[in-house]
Amino acid sequence: MRSPERTSHEEARVAETLKKGSRVTGAARDKLAADLKKQYDSGASIRALAESTGRSYGFVHRMLSESGVTLRGRGGATRGKKAAS
């Protein structure tokens, strides 16, 4: 398992190379998509991934969708029929 220091360092390195607004293409895009998929499948939220990479929610959402991830539901309270008492 990775140490927290290394993970933070890697996230900082990724954020530096992925400056907001810059295009991500080719092998870098494939690697980013794989990294995001791995982290999302491990339980990270799209918002957390967006913050750690310095990209927008929409960008991360699109990358996950393109890489074939089954996105989780929004969670929280849901409205449904009242249970019969």
All heavy atoms as an XYZ file, in Angstrom:
635
protein
N       0.836     -1.180      0.000
C       0.000      0.000      0.000
C       0.884      1.248      0.000
O       1.919      1.273      0.649
C      -0.898     -0.015      1.228
C      -1.951      1.027      1.180
S      -3.207      0.588      2.379
C      -4.189      2.005      2.220
N       0.455      2.284     -0.695
C       1.261      3.494     -0.790
C       1.167      4.325      0.482
O       0.151      4.337      1.152
C       0.764      4.365     -1.932
C       0.983      3.774     -3.264
C       0.680      4.810     -4.289
N      -0.084      4.204     -5.357
C      -0.433      4.832     -6.437
N      -0.131      6.068     -6.611
N      -1.115      4.224     -7.364
N       2.236      5.035      0.755
C       2.217      5.935      1.901
C       1.485      7.210      1.516
O       1.482      7.611      0.353
C       3.644      6.265      2.335
O       4.283      7.035      1.347
N       0.849      7.904      2.486
C       0.119      9.130      2.180
C       1.009     10.207      1.572
O       0.570     10.970      0.729
C      -0.414      9.578      3.538
C      -0.405      8.366      4.384
C       0.698      7.500      3.856
N       2.285     10.266      1.985
C       3.195     11.270      1.447
C       3.392     11.073     -0.046
O       3.391     12.020     -0.811
C       4.549     11.203      2.144
C       4.489     11.617      3.605
C       5.805     11.376      4.308
O       6.784     10.970      3.650
O       5.849     11.594      5.525
N       3.563      9.852     -0.449
C       3.789      9.565     -1.856
C       2.551      9.898     -2.681
O       2.643     10.473     -3.753
C       4.169      8.097     -2.038
C       4.504      7.788     -3.475
C       5.111      6.438     -3.611
N       5.412      6.208     -5.011
C       5.539      5.033     -5.560
N       5.427      3.956     -4.815
N       5.803      4.898     -6.820
N       1.381      9.551     -2.160
C       0.149      9.844     -2.872
C      -0.011     11.346     -3.065
O      -0.333     11.804     -4.147
C      -1.072      9.266     -2.118
O      -0.879      7.866     -1.959
C      -2.348      9.508     -2.873
N       0.236     12.121     -2.027
C       0.124     13.575     -2.128
C       1.122     14.119     -3.137
O       0.807     15.016     -3.913
C       0.358     14.233     -0.768
O      -0.627     13.824      0.133
N       2.336     13.570     -3.123
C       3.362     14.004     -4.062
C       2.935     13.694     -5.492
O       3.087     14.517     -6.392
C       4.701     13.332     -3.746
C       5.786     13.672     -4.718
N       6.319     14.929     -4.799
C       6.398     12.934     -5.662
C       7.234     14.942     -5.753
N       7.299     13.731     -6.295
N       2.388     12.510     -5.708
C       1.940     12.131     -7.044
C       0.794     13.019     -7.502
O       0.753     13.429     -8.655
C       1.505     10.665     -7.063
C       2.677      9.699     -6.974
C       2.225      8.261     -6.903
O       1.009      8.003     -6.927
O       3.097      7.391     -6.822
N      -0.138     13.320     -6.593
C      -1.253     14.184     -6.949
C      -0.756     15.571     -7.330
O      -1.253     16.178     -8.275
C      -2.251     14.285     -5.793
C      -3.050     13.018     -5.605
C      -3.937     13.066     -4.390
O      -3.914     14.077     -3.646
O      -4.672     12.098     -4.162
N       0.231     16.075     -6.601
C       0.795     17.392     -6.903
C       1.459     17.370     -8.281
O       1.327     18.314     -9.059
C       1.795     17.805     -5.832
N       2.172     16.280     -8.581
C       2.833     16.155     -9.879
C       1.809     16.102    -11.001
O       1.964     16.751    -12.032
C       3.701     14.900     -9.900
C       4.469     14.700    -11.197
C       5.280     13.414    -11.178
N       4.532     12.238    -10.777
C       3.687     11.565    -11.565
N       3.470     11.962    -12.788
N       3.054     10.499    -11.125
N       0.730     15.366    -10.793
C      -0.322     15.272    -11.801
C      -0.962     16.637    -12.004
O      -1.187     17.064    -13.126
C      -1.390     14.217    -11.399
C      -2.608     14.310    -12.294
C      -0.804     12.820    -11.459
N      -1.231     17.345    -10.920
C      -1.854     18.664    -11.022
C      -0.954     19.645    -11.763
O      -1.426     20.496    -12.507
C      -2.184     19.190     -9.631
N       0.359     19.531    -11.562
C       1.289     20.424    -12.252
C       1.270     20.176    -13.757
O       1.313     21.110    -14.543
C       2.720     20.212    -11.745
C       2.982     20.807    -10.380
C       4.374     20.479     -9.882
O       5.209     20.021    -10.683
O       4.617     20.672     -8.686
N       1.228     18.914    -14.157
C       1.275     18.595    -15.578
C      -0.069     18.822    -16.260
O      -0.123     18.926    -17.468
C       1.721     17.136    -15.809
O       0.812     16.271    -15.146
C       3.119     16.913    -15.313
N      -1.139     18.898    -15.481
C      -2.477     19.062    -16.039
C      -3.036     20.424    -15.668
O      -4.069     20.522    -15.042
C      -3.404     17.970    -15.509
C      -2.997     16.554    -15.830
C      -3.924     15.573    -15.156
C      -2.989     16.338    -17.319
N      -2.377     21.459    -16.039
C      -2.841     22.798    -15.724
C      -4.227     23.003    -16.312
O      -4.518     22.565    -17.418
C      -1.875     23.834    -16.250
C      -0.496     23.697    -15.628
C       0.226     24.999    -15.601
C       1.629     24.862    -15.083
N       1.778     24.400    -13.763
N      -5.079     23.669    -15.543
C      -6.453     23.879    -15.963
C      -6.493     24.564    -17.327
O      -5.794     25.532    -17.563
C      -7.182     24.728    -14.941
C      -8.658     24.807    -15.201
C      -9.388     25.354    -14.024
C     -10.860     25.357    -14.332
N     -11.652     24.827    -13.283
N      -7.284     24.003    -18.207
C      -7.433     24.567    -19.534
C      -6.497     23.979    -20.580
O      -6.695     24.171    -21.765
N      -5.463     23.256    -20.135
C      -4.546     22.658    -21.110
C      -5.157     21.374    -21.658
O      -5.896     20.680    -20.969
C      -3.188     22.365    -20.475
O      -3.316     21.377    -19.481
N      -4.845     21.093    -22.897
C      -5.369     19.875    -23.519
C      -4.578     18.668    -23.042
O      -3.374     18.731    -22.877
C      -5.275     19.966    -25.029
C      -6.209     20.986    -25.593
C      -6.366     20.778    -27.080
N      -7.220     21.795    -27.614
C      -8.510     21.600    -27.868
N      -9.049     20.429    -27.658
N      -9.245     22.566    -28.342
N      -5.304     17.573    -22.868
C      -4.671     16.313    -22.490
C      -4.975     15.342    -23.620
O      -6.128     14.992    -23.853
C      -5.235     15.788    -21.157
C      -4.521     14.521    -20.745
C      -5.119     16.836    -20.071
N      -3.927     14.918    -24.324
C      -4.135     14.064    -25.489
C      -3.195     12.869    -25.458
O      -2.235     12.834    -24.681
C      -3.881     14.843    -26.798
O      -2.554     15.354    -26.766
C      -4.861     15.990    -26.963
N      -3.461     11.914    -26.325
C      -2.579     10.771    -26.531
C      -2.372      9.913    -25.299
O      -3.308      9.620    -24.560
N      -1.130      9.531    -25.077
C      -0.780      8.625    -23.981
C      -1.068      9.263    -22.628
O      -1.478      8.573    -21.689
C       0.693      8.228    -24.074
N      -0.873     10.579    -22.515
C      -1.138     11.260    -21.239
C      -2.623     11.156    -20.883
O      -2.982     10.944    -19.722
C      -0.709     12.718    -21.315
N      -3.483     11.267    -21.876
C      -4.926     11.165    -21.637
C      -5.300      9.750    -21.221
O      -6.105      9.551    -20.313
C      -5.688     11.580    -22.891
C      -7.193     11.679    -22.687
C      -7.855     12.218    -23.950
N      -9.274     12.380    -23.775
C      -9.872     13.493    -23.366
N      -9.145     14.556    -23.099
N     -11.171     13.564    -23.233
N      -4.712      8.760    -21.887
C      -4.979      7.362    -21.541
C      -4.533      7.058    -20.113
O      -5.244      6.389    -19.365
C      -4.278      6.416    -22.522
C      -4.838      6.521    -23.932
O      -5.974      7.003    -24.093
O      -4.121      6.122    -24.873
N      -3.361      7.560    -19.735
C      -2.852      7.328    -18.386
C      -3.731      8.018    -17.361
O      -4.066      7.441    -16.325
C      -1.412      7.814    -18.244
C      -0.864      7.603    -16.835
C       0.599      7.837    -16.733
C       1.184      7.619    -15.366
N       0.308      7.224    -14.289
N      -4.129      9.256    -17.651
C      -4.999      9.987    -16.729
C      -6.325      9.260    -16.566
O      -6.818      9.101    -15.448
C      -5.235     11.410    -17.234
C      -6.214     12.239    -16.408
C      -5.702     12.426    -14.986
C      -6.454     13.580    -17.065
N      -6.900      8.793    -17.654
C      -8.178      8.076    -17.599
C      -8.045      6.817    -16.743
O      -8.918      6.522    -15.925
C      -8.654      7.723    -19.000
N      -6.949      6.090    -16.908
C      -6.728      4.870    -16.119
C      -6.559      5.195    -14.641
O      -7.107      4.499    -13.772
C      -5.508      4.122    -16.642
N      -5.810      6.273    -14.347
C      -5.603      6.678    -12.950
C      -6.924      7.111    -12.308
O      -7.230      6.723    -11.175
C      -4.588      7.823    -12.856
C      -3.178      7.384    -13.187
O      -2.918      6.155    -13.207
O      -2.326      8.270    -13.426
N      -7.703      7.901    -13.036
C      -8.986      8.363    -12.504
C      -9.930      7.178    -12.280
O     -10.620      7.110    -11.261
C      -9.629      9.373    -13.459
C      -8.949     10.737    -13.551
C      -9.592     11.572    -14.655
C      -8.989     11.471    -12.228
N      -9.944      6.245    -13.220
C     -10.804      5.064    -13.095
C     -10.426      4.255    -11.856
O     -11.294      3.856    -11.086
C     -10.684      4.195    -14.349
C     -11.535      2.953    -14.321
C     -11.436      2.171    -15.602
C     -12.310      0.937    -15.525
N     -12.306      0.168    -16.750
N      -9.133      4.060    -11.663
C      -8.656      3.285    -10.511
C      -9.068      3.958     -9.205
O      -9.564      3.303     -8.289
C      -7.129      3.162    -10.599
C      -6.501      2.369     -9.478
C      -5.009      2.281     -9.695
C      -4.308      1.716     -8.490
N      -2.863      1.730     -8.645
N      -8.880      5.269     -9.120
C      -9.217      5.993     -7.898
C     -10.733      6.018     -7.670
O     -11.199      5.864     -6.543
C      -8.679      7.424     -7.956
C      -7.167      7.480     -7.882
C      -6.650      8.900     -8.000
O      -7.266      9.837     -7.500
N      -5.538      9.071     -8.686
N     -11.505      6.197     -8.743
C     -12.964      6.225     -8.633
C     -13.481      4.857     -8.177
O     -14.353      4.774     -7.315
C     -13.591      6.615     -9.964
C     -15.094      6.791     -9.889
C     -15.652      7.948     -9.356
C     -15.959      5.800    -10.358
C     -17.025      8.112     -9.277
C     -17.323      5.960    -10.290
C     -17.859      7.114     -9.751
O     -19.224      7.263     -9.670
N     -12.934      3.800     -8.748
C     -13.346      2.445     -8.361
C     -12.964      2.131     -6.918
O     -13.583      1.287     -6.278
C     -12.741      1.404     -9.297
C     -13.402      1.395    -10.670
O     -14.525      1.925    -10.810
O     -12.784      0.853    -11.609
N     -11.952      2.838     -6.393
C     -11.535      2.656     -5.007
C     -12.377      3.470     -4.037
O     -12.147      3.411     -2.833
C     -10.068      3.039     -4.840
O      -9.248      2.189     -5.601
N     -13.314      4.274     -4.562
C     -14.228      5.000     -3.691
C     -14.126      6.510     -3.726
O     -14.912      7.195     -3.083
N     -13.171      7.065     -4.460
C     -13.048      8.519     -4.535
C     -14.223      9.101     -5.315
O     -14.717      8.489     -6.265
C     -11.738      8.906     -5.218
N     -14.676     10.284     -4.910
C     -15.775     10.932     -5.612
C     -15.252     11.704     -6.817
O     -14.057     12.022     -6.890
C     -16.503     11.904     -4.675
O     -15.668     13.006     -4.368
N     -16.140     12.032     -7.730
C     -15.747     12.820     -8.895
C     -15.252     14.182     -8.437
O     -14.255     14.691     -8.931
C     -16.909     12.961     -9.893
C     -17.276     11.596    -10.472
C     -16.550     13.935    -11.014
C     -18.478     11.604    -11.398
N     -15.920     14.773     -7.469
C     -15.501     16.086     -6.965
C     -14.109     16.027     -6.346
O     -13.295     16.921     -6.560
C     -16.505     16.623     -5.952
C     -17.827     16.965     -6.590
C     -18.700     17.839     -5.735
N     -20.035     17.932     -6.298
C     -20.358     18.688     -7.328
N     -19.451     19.424     -7.912
N     -21.594     18.713     -7.783
N     -13.820     14.980     -5.607
C     -12.493     14.833     -5.002
C     -11.430     14.655     -6.086
O     -10.334     15.225     -5.998
C     -12.471     13.651     -4.040
N     -11.742     13.885     -7.106
C     -10.799     13.682     -8.208
C     -10.569     14.983     -8.966
O      -9.442     15.294     -9.352
C     -11.313     12.602     -9.165
C     -11.375     11.184     -8.591
C     -12.076     10.248     -9.559
C     -10.000     10.685     -8.258
N     -11.626     15.751     -9.168
C     -11.500     17.031     -9.864
C     -10.601     17.978     -9.069
O      -9.724     18.640     -9.632
C     -12.880     17.657    -10.069
N     -10.790     18.013     -7.767
C      -9.977     18.891     -6.924
C      -8.514     18.457     -6.918
O      -7.609     19.283     -7.030
C     -10.524     18.896     -5.501
C      -9.839     19.894     -4.604
C     -10.461     19.961     -3.226
O     -11.680     19.709     -3.102
O      -9.726     20.262     -2.278
N      -8.272     17.160     -6.829
C      -6.891     16.674     -6.749
C      -6.119     16.846     -8.058
O      -4.908     16.980     -8.050
C      -6.846     15.212     -6.304
O      -7.337     14.364     -7.320
N      -6.842     16.851     -9.186
C      -6.171     17.017    -10.479
C      -6.192     18.448    -10.983
O      -5.537     18.768    -11.972
C      -6.808     16.112    -11.562
O      -8.191     16.443    -11.686
C      -6.628     14.647    -11.241
N      -6.984     19.305    -10.339
C      -7.088     20.685    -10.787
C      -7.935     20.840    -12.039
O      -7.834     21.830    -12.750
N      -8.764     19.866    -12.314
C      -9.646     19.916    -13.481
C     -11.083     20.108    -13.009
O     -11.381     20.015    -11.825
C      -9.535     18.618    -14.296
C      -8.142     18.267    -14.767
C      -7.510     19.326    -15.620
N      -8.133     19.396    -16.922
C      -7.531     19.834    -18.014
N      -6.285     20.248    -17.968
N      -8.166     19.864    -19.158
N     -11.981     20.322    -13.944
C     -13.378     20.537    -13.594
C     -14.097     19.208    -13.351
O     -13.647     18.144    -13.790
C     -14.098     21.289    -14.714
O     -14.239     20.456    -15.852
N     -15.242     19.314    -12.679
C     -16.092     18.154    -12.451
C     -16.477     17.522    -13.789
O     -16.420     16.312    -13.958
C     -17.351     18.597    -11.692
C     -18.345     17.488    -11.450
C     -18.353     16.789    -10.249
C     -19.287     17.141    -12.414
C     -19.268     15.772    -10.022
C     -20.196     16.132    -12.200
C     -20.184     15.451    -10.998
O     -21.083     14.441    -10.783
N     -16.876     18.363    -14.751
C     -17.305     17.876    -16.061
C     -16.207     17.133    -16.797
O     -16.447     16.113    -17.445
N     -14.964     17.647    -16.695
C     -13.831     16.986    -17.347
C     -13.625     15.594    -16.766
O     -13.494     14.613    -17.493
C     -12.562     17.824    -17.162
C     -11.329     17.185    -17.731
C     -10.998     17.346    -19.065
C     -10.501     16.407    -16.936
C      -9.865     16.745    -19.595
C      -9.371     15.801    -17.450
C      -9.052     15.977    -18.787
N     -13.625     15.497    -15.440
C     -13.407     14.196    -14.781
C     -14.565     13.257    -15.115
O     -14.344     12.077    -15.428
C     -13.237     14.364    -13.258
C     -13.167     13.013    -12.570
C     -11.983     15.177    -12.949
N     -15.785     13.763    -15.075
C     -16.962     12.953    -15.400
C     -16.842     12.394    -16.817
O     -17.078     11.212    -17.060
C     -18.212     13.817    -15.261
C     -19.493     13.071    -15.440
N     -20.018     12.775    -16.680
C     -20.352     12.561    -14.532
C     -21.160     12.119    -16.524
N     -21.381     11.977    -15.228
N     -16.448     13.256    -17.759
C     -16.300     12.837    -19.155
C     -15.200     11.796    -19.296
O     -15.352     10.803    -20.010
C     -16.007     14.059    -20.035
C     -15.993     13.758    -21.508
C     -15.922     15.014    -22.380
N     -14.914     15.983    -21.957
C     -15.172     17.130    -21.316
N     -16.421     17.452    -21.009
N     -14.197     17.941    -20.981
N     -14.072     11.989    -18.612
C     -12.967     11.023    -18.688
C     -13.403      9.653    -18.151
O     -13.069      8.624    -18.736
C     -11.760     11.519    -17.893
C     -11.083     12.744    -18.469
S     -10.253     12.430    -20.023
C      -8.922     11.410    -19.472
N     -14.141      9.660    -17.052
C     -14.611      8.399    -16.479
C     -15.595      7.719    -17.429
O     -15.513      6.506    -17.644
C     -15.263      8.641    -15.117
C     -14.315      9.053    -13.996
C     -15.109      9.457    -12.757
C     -13.341      7.937    -13.653
N     -16.494      8.490    -18.000
C     -17.477      7.924    -18.934
C     -16.785      7.335    -20.157
O     -17.131      6.245    -20.614
C     -18.471      8.999    -19.375
O     -19.220      9.441    -18.271
N     -15.789      8.054    -20.681
C     -15.055      7.575    -21.853
C     -14.280      6.293    -21.554
O     -14.073      5.474    -22.439
C     -14.078      8.646    -22.346
C     -14.737      9.809    -23.031
C     -13.750     10.914    -23.382
O     -12.524     10.726    -23.176
O     -14.203     11.976    -23.858
N     -13.851      6.134    -20.296
C     -13.070      4.945    -19.961
C     -13.956      3.767    -19.559
O     -13.459      2.718    -19.165
C     -12.049      5.248    -18.869
O     -12.688      5.628    -17.675
N     -15.270      3.932    -19.660
C     -16.184      2.813    -19.442
C     -16.556      2.537    -18.005
O     -17.060      1.464    -17.687
N     -16.361      3.496    -17.110
C     -16.702      3.316    -15.705
C     -18.219      3.374    -15.536
O     -18.880      4.204    -16.153
C     -16.041      4.421    -14.840
C     -16.533      4.378    -13.408
C     -14.543      4.308    -14.884
N     -18.759      2.504    -14.685
C     -20.158      2.596    -14.313
C     -20.229      3.584    -13.162
O     -19.703      3.325    -12.076
C     -20.709      1.230    -13.860
O     -20.555      0.299    -14.934
C     -22.168      1.326    -13.465
N     -20.835      4.740    -13.420
C     -20.872      5.798    -12.419
C     -21.857      5.455    -11.313
O     -22.911      4.863    -11.559
C     -21.245      7.126    -13.074
C     -20.249      7.610    -14.125
C     -20.794      8.839    -14.845
C     -18.908      7.921    -13.488
N     -21.494      5.838    -10.089
C     -22.354      5.599     -8.931
C     -23.483      6.611     -8.920
O     -23.380      7.688     -9.498
C     -21.548      5.735     -7.634
C     -20.437      4.716     -7.509
C     -19.780      4.788     -6.146
N     -19.038      6.009     -5.910
C     -17.726      6.168     -6.123
N     -17.029      5.165     -6.606
N     -17.136      7.302     -5.851
N     -24.546      6.272     -8.195
C     -25.662      7.195     -8.020
C     -25.265      8.344     -7.116
O     -24.205      8.338     -6.481
N     -26.120      9.338     -7.037
C     -25.823     10.527     -6.267
C     -25.846     10.278     -4.767
O     -25.255     11.021     -4.008
C     -26.802     11.638     -6.617
C     -26.563     12.175     -8.000
C     -27.619     13.173     -8.385
N     -27.837     14.157     -7.353
C     -27.743     15.464     -7.522
N     -27.434     15.930     -8.697
N     -27.993     16.294     -6.543
N     -26.565      9.279     -4.328
C     -26.618      8.992     -2.899
C     -27.541      9.946     -2.167
O     -28.318     10.674     -2.766
N     -27.438      9.940     -0.861
C     -28.282     10.820     -0.067
C     -29.691     10.269      0.058
O     -30.007      9.173     -0.384
N     -30.547     11.079      0.669
C     -31.924     10.664      0.882
C     -32.659     10.622     -0.451
O     -32.450     11.464     -1.320
C     -32.629     11.623      1.831
N     -33.486      9.639     -0.604
C     -34.290      9.534     -1.806
C     -35.767      9.562     -1.423
O     -36.140      9.135     -0.321
C     -33.995      8.243     -2.583
O     -34.231      7.130     -1.722
C     -32.575      8.214     -3.075
N     -36.551     10.049     -2.305
C     -37.992     10.079     -2.041
C     -38.610      8.819     -2.612
O     -38.342      8.450     -3.746
C     -38.615     11.284     -2.693
C     -38.184     12.574     -2.071
C     -38.898     13.699     -2.725
N     -39.209     14.687     -1.718
C     -39.713     15.869     -1.981
N     -39.951     16.199     -3.224
N     -39.961     16.707     -1.022
N     -39.403      8.225     -1.859
C     -40.086      7.033     -2.324
C     -41.458      6.966     -1.677
O     -41.866      7.862     -0.926
N     -42.178      5.930     -1.963
C     -43.489      5.765     -1.352
C     -43.317      5.519      0.141
O     -42.376      4.856      0.570
C     -44.238      4.584     -1.980
C     -44.598      4.826     -3.419
C     -45.391      3.666     -3.957
C     -45.787      3.932     -5.398
N     -46.570      2.836     -5.954
N     -44.231      6.056      0.900
C     -44.186      5.824      2.350
C     -44.464      4.354      2.611
O     -45.304      3.738      1.945
C     -45.213      6.683      3.068
C     -44.854      8.144      3.100
C     -45.819      8.884      3.985
C     -45.397     10.332      4.121
N     -46.299     11.083      4.993
N     -43.774      3.831      3.586
C     -43.983      2.434      3.955
C     -45.334      2.301      4.629
O     -45.750      3.156      5.411
C     -42.877      1.967      4.895
N     -46.032      1.236      4.316
C     -47.338      0.994      4.935
C     -47.121      0.667      6.402
O     -46.272     -0.126      6.767
C     -48.049     -0.146      4.215
N     -47.909      1.324      7.259
C     -47.719      1.071      8.694
C     -48.741      0.149      9.262
O     -49.754     -0.131      8.832
C     -47.726      2.365      9.488
O     -48.665      3.280      9.036
